[in-house]
Amino acid sequence: MNFFLTIAASDSSGGAGIQQDLKMAQRTGFWGLSAVTAITSQDFHNVYIIEFLKEKVIETQLKNIFKSFKISAIKIGVLPSIRFAKIISQYLNSVDCPKVYDPVYKSSSGHCLLTDEPKEIFQIISPHCTVITPNIPEFEFYYDTDIKSALKNFKGKPNIYLKGGHSTENKIIEYLFYKNTLKHFAYERSNWVYNKGTGCAFSSLLSMYLVDNEIEIACQKARRDLVQFYDETNINLHSPTLSF
């Protein structure tokens, strides 16, 4: 049995966060483990409240998970503080497995999800990860650069998969910065009515596909599985009783 660990916030709507991550674990045949960093109240449109758990509670979750399970893949999402990021980094160093960091600092509706300085948390966590999966606004925020300049000059460590959903192009162009090389992938844009939690889903899928695949193949498989999941979900959620 492969064990997947998500370290992230809970989403009461089930559309993002640990709930979405655990759906991806079930989809890929992994046993899902979770260390909950925050409790939120959400629907498909907004985050109404976020309450971070005490660091002792989060650390105790991690301590017992790492003691009891041989973890095969890890996804990191919303983290509460700089101090906790330092604690997390020690646990990340203790295991040899794929680690994917989705450096979200605000929700798609614009709600801030962090209490401490996001850039400091990012700088603590990112060196310990196999791949980082920012979208374009997150990439520009964390690296203090615009995307056009980065594509010409950027040499990142660790590896970065730049998601392209926020672009204005007809096609989605996504980029993999890997060993100081740049690869790009072009995809048709999907017109999903329901598209919450795509970043969570992709980073989780990627961490699990990295267990048995090289990074470029893992990115392609994760992207393909993401599209299939949201295609299926939009069909199943098509109901007059649901408002998107």
Disulfide bonds with the S-S distance in Angstrom:
none
